[in-house]
């Protein structure tokens, strides 16, 4: 995967899961149409909530493994930026990946 600092990104800080999911779906669709191969989804590390746990990142990681995410082109992902973001690899538009 590429350098996370040079990739398109979507910042999801302070979003509810419902808001984040809607934004991620839209971003993935748009990036795939634009031919983007890798992008970054910024979730934060989870230290900003009362339980000091990565709630949004955990939900997003689970969602990225679903058939819905695969249908939007998600091939694989990995944690980056000291676990505060996820770099997502997208299938090329029109491919069956």
Secondary structure, 3 states (H helix, E strand, C coil): CCCHHHCEEEECCCCCHHHHHHHHHHHHHHHHHHCCCEEEEECCCCCCCCCCCCHHHHHHHHHCCCHHHHHCCEEEEEEECCCCEEEEEECCCCCCC
